[in-house]
Amino acid sequence: MSDSPITPEAPQPTANPGEPAPHAPGEASEHTPGVSVRHSRSKGEPRFPDGPKPDPAGSHFERRIRSFQPRRSRVTAGQADALQRLWPKWGLDIDGRDIDLEELFGNAHPVVLEIGFGMGEATAQMAAADLGTNILAVDVHTPGQGNLLNLADQNGLPNVRVGNGDAIILLREMLASDSLDGLRVYFPDPWPKKRHHKRRLIQPEFLSLAATRLKPGAIVHCATDWEPYAEQMLEVLTAHPDFENTQADGGFAPRPDYRPLTRFEGQGLDKGHVVNDLLFRRVQR
């Protein structure tokens, strides 16, 4: 970890997965730091003209079950400024078009894909601790996208790019084979109701797709505080022929030093939740 802690923007209220983010009370000036703002715009005008698109892969729409629900919570003035100012430089709309990772980052360093980064504090800490590894962080939460861009800017992190949209489309249509050096999925929505289990991200089909984009030896690192989901992840990853457990006993792994303890995780631990990490290696076939 870096000796210099990442300094996030003023903490914002966060919501549990699948729940709407709480609204800040009252209205505020667009120039008041750390508070939510409403942007008055005419019908059809984009929310952030130079920022992420509301539906970047509209032309690639398909009827399939998705593992995420976009949350359109309010954006602070600082996040809005970052989206407008930094998206053209560090943002990526997942629109189905091929991308060159070396061109995207401006170097040939290893690239790790992170799916679902929340407000981005942990992502920024990992990026600061390992500037030699590029992180392509993908989410659909606009405030989190703005917050991570802000953190990358404030802390001088050239190895972060923020993706907006569906990670499945990114993997399937935009990335080359064997182009990723790692995959991180931290605290994905557990979809706890049985009828919603089909929406969980870590499924055999997803792993088969991810395997085609991961280099042999690349690590898939998952973490969750929902024990039934952890057990399912372990079962699905163990059964998949493209991956092997890095743990000799075939079980869960200790939390690696490089994965910081997040606020969300800390709150869960305070409530007695058990957090499980899984570290699986892409095997050569």
N, C-alpha and C positions, 0 to 999 in steps of 0.2 A: 504494500500500500504506500501511497505517497506520504511524505512527511508533512506536506501542506494540505490541510483539509479543504475539501470543496465547500465553498460558501454558497448555499442556495439562496434563491430569492426568498422573501418573507414567507413562512410556511402558509400553505393554503389548505382549507378543509378538503379532505379526500373522502371518497366513498368506497365502500366494499365493492368487489367485483359484481357487476350486474345491477348495482343500485345507482340511481342518479346522484351526481355530485351535489352537495348542498350549495345553496345560493347565498351569497353575502347579502346581509340586510341593507336596504336603502340603495340609493344611487350614488355615483361618485364621478368626479371629474376624470377625463381621459388622462390627465397629467398627474393624478395622484398615484404615487408608487404603491405597489402591493395590494391594490384593490381591484375588484372586478369592474368591467366597463361594458356598456352597451354601445354598439356601433350602429348609428342610424344610417341606413342605406336604402336606396330605392329597390323595388322588386326586381329580382334577377341579377342584382349587382353582387359580385362575389364578396364573401366576408373579408378576405384578405387578398386584394388584387395581385400582390406579388408573393403570396404565401401558398400553403397547401391547397389543392383543389378539393372540393367537397366529395366528388366521385371520380377519382382519377382514372379508374378502369371501367368507366361506363360502357365503352364499346366492347368490353370483354365480359359483360354481365353474363352470369350463368345461374341457373337455378340449382343451388346445392346448399347443404346445411353448413352454416358458418359457426365458427367457434368464438366469435366476438360480437359485441353489440356496441356500436359507436355511442359515446356519451358526449352530448353537446353542451357541456357545462360552460360557465362564463370564463372569459379570458381576462387576466389582469393586464394593466397597462404595459408592464414590463414584458409579459409574454407576447402581447400583440406587437409591440415594437420589434421583438426578436423575430417573430414570424415574418413581418414585412421586410426587415432589414437583412436577415441572415438566410431566409429560405432560398433565395436564388443562388447563394454560395454553398450552403451545406444541406439543403433539403432535396428530397427525391420523391416525386409522385410516382406511385406504383401503378403505371398505366399499361403494362404489358409489353413495352418496348425493350429490346435488348439493352443491357448496360455493360460497360467495361469497368470492372472494379479498379483497375490501375488508373484509368482515366478519372473515375469518380473521386478517388482519394489523392491522386497525384503522385503515387508511389507504388512500389510492388510489395509492401509489407503484408504479412498475413492478415486475413479478414475474418472476423467472427460476426455472425448474424445473431442479433438479439431480438426475439419476438416478444413484444409487450414489455415496455419499460416504465410504465406508470408516469411519475413526475420526473424521472431521469436522474435522481440524485446518485443512485447506485451505479448507473451507467457512467456518469461523469467521474466518479471515484475510480472505477476500474480503468477508464481511459487515462486518467492522470497517473495511475500507478504503472501503466505499461504503454508508453507512447509509441513503442515499436509494433503494436498490434492495432489494426484499424477495427472499429466497431461500427457496423451498419445496424442501427437500432430502429425497429419498425413498430409503429403503434397507430391507432386511429383516434387517440384522445388529443384534441387540439391544444388544450392548456398544457398537457405534458410535452407535446412537441415544442411549444414555445419555451417552456421552462428548460428543457434540455439544450436547446439552441442557446439560451441565455447563459447557462452554466458553461457550455463549451466556449463561448465567447469570453466570459469573465475570467475563466481559468486558463485560457490559451491552449485549448485542446484541438490540435489540427487533425486528430485521428477519429473524429466522430462525424458520422453522417446520419441524418434523421429521415427515415422512410415513412411515407404516409399512404396507408392502404392495406390491402389484403396480402399477407405474407405468402399465401398459397400461390397467388398469381406471380409474385416475385420469384419464388422458387421454380415454378413450373415454366414460366415464359421468359423471364428476364435474365436469369443467371446461367452461366456456362457450367458444364459438367466439371466436377472436381475443382470448383473455384473457391470453396469455403474451407477455412481452417478450424472452424468450430461453430457450434450452435448452442445458444443459451435461451432457456425458457424458464423464467423465474415467476412463480406464483401466478400461473394462468388461471383463468376463471374455472373453478372446479365443477360448475354446473351440478350442484349436489343432488337435485331431484333425479330419480331414476329415469324418468321419461326424457330428461335432457342430457343423459350421458353420451348420446350420439354426437353432441356438440363439442365434447372435449377435444382439445387439439391433439394430444398424444394418442394416436390411433395407428394401427398397422399401415394404412394407406399413406398417412402423413410421413411416417418414418421411411417408407419406400421412396417417396419423392425426395425427402431430405437427403437420403443416402446417395442419390445420383448427383447431388451438388456438393457433397462433402468429400474432401480428399481422404484417402486411406490414412488412418491414424488420427483423424480429427475427432474431437471430443464433443459429445452431446451432453450438456449439463442442464438438468432440470431440478427445480426445487419447488416444494409445495408444503403448505401447512394443513392441508386437508388429507388426513391419513387414508381414507378410502381411495382417493385419487392417486396418492403415492403408491399404494399397493397395485393399482391398475397400471400405472406407469412402469413399475418394476416388472410386472407380468408381461406387458406388451413388449418392452425393450428386450427382456431376456429371451422371449420367443422369436425375436426378429433375426433372420440370418445375417443381416448386414452389420450387426452391432454385438459387442461383447462387453460384459461388465468389467470395470477396472478393479473392482473389489474381489479379492480371492474367495471370499465367503459367499459371493453372489448376492449380497444385500445392498443396503443403502450405504452412502459414503459420508464421511465427516464433511462439514462445510469447509471448502477450501479457503485459505487465507485471502485469495483474490476476490472472493464474493463478499462484499460488505454486508453488514447487518442493516437492513432497511428499517425505516420507521414503521411501515406496515408489519414487517416481521417481528419487530420488537413489541408492538401492541399485541400480536398474536401470542408471543411467548409469555407476556404478562398475564394473558388469559388462560395459560396452561396449554396452549396448542403445541403440538410436536411438529417441528420442521424437519423434513426429510430431503436430502440431496441425492441425486442419482448421477453418476458419471459413467457413460458408456462410450466405447471407442468404435469408430467406423473401421470395419475389417476389410482386408483385401480379399476379393473373391476371384 
